């Protein structure tokens, strides 16, 4: 009996020890990973940047959180990548009076263990904010996942905003000024090889602060970096091929420059040896490309200047799609409506887009004696293009054997056709479980998407073929423009390896 009592006593003691140990372990695990909002202050009408900070002892692959704030004092403007997430995609949207931010990587990148900023939230202080007025910045619905897709236990720490200086203004001091590139700003290509290179650039300036940079190949967005990162690695290039890259700077409000520096560089071919060549940028600045002079040509265009000798049009100068239009015109994929005009903002018809697809995929056109669409005459200029596109399963009719060639194409129709074109080129994009909803969740107008186009639109967003018309709208039923069609066709061709 005595031994039995001793055993029971030891069992109770061991159980207590284990319970305490588990509690300590759980507490340590909870404290090991935390998400916090930095404190901030600002004057009336000013733009403030609030960092959301992550501290973790393990790798993180995705994150989601809601941020509440006093909308009488602060107006949400923009979410940009932090120093830990420059290679990640960020989606943000106001839901139930809270800002929801979702951070994920289409290429399965990891946020390495450590500490740093996960995202930077841009707010504008109300013009009538009084000095000393404060507002809580509250975190909720925090979800972090590890490399196995398992939720990570974490703690969260709220932040505080405080208005300082002045008692308000007339409310007209909204920042509309984009970051500027000082004279002599340059984009340089270094470590150029057959399939990769590194881009480095000088800093832009802003009346408040630069919050990030976007890097483009032609008119296609490659990626973005945080404000302190001015280097970007480009991979997947083709040997002996010329590429043009450009960088633009943005601020917390969402103002982006349009005259950033660019560089044109040719990758080395299989016989090339590493050497160096030099180009002169703005103000006589000399940069080294780090490649052989004999086989590689590099041309740097300083900020604010334009390239000469391109297939260009008078009505696309400084247009957001200028580089894409010039590039595609040079490839004879798109054409102007006259010798020197392109009409980039003109809506494009279903017939015109079908012709673009056939041209982009270099499909030999057919001209059957009897067409499959009753509303297209054999003598119409687009007869063979539409028939060829239909035969290749790129386009379909609208019912009753009609194609409606003169109808303006909508953005969702264009997305469906472009995904078919990508498949025709041998590239298939897949969606994981729940990914379709996740990709479209950031758009306020997702309810307008037709059921037959939902999957194609999600695929097009995932593949980087289509972006939102704004940061929170997709506008699936809006008519597409010639510029939008050109950009989407180019993105498709690049993803398919046709450029």
Beta strands, then each sheet from edge to edge (+ up, - down):
strand 1: 34-37
strand 2: 40-42
strand 3: 47-56
strand 4: 62-68
strand 5: 74-81
strand 6: 89-95
strand 7: 98-104
strand 8: 114-125
strand 9: 134-145
strand 10: 155-157
strand 11: 159-163
strand 12: 187-190
strand 13: 197-201
strand 14: 210-217
strand 15: 220-226
strand 16: 231-234
strand 17: 242-251
strand 18: 262-266
strand 19: 278-280
strand 20: 286-288
strand 21: 298-301
sheet 1: 5+ 8- 3+ 1- 10-
sheet 2: 2+ 11+ 9- 4+ 7- 6+
sheet 3: 12+ 13- 16+
sheet 4: 15+ 14- 17+ 18- 21+
sheet 5: 19+ 20-
end
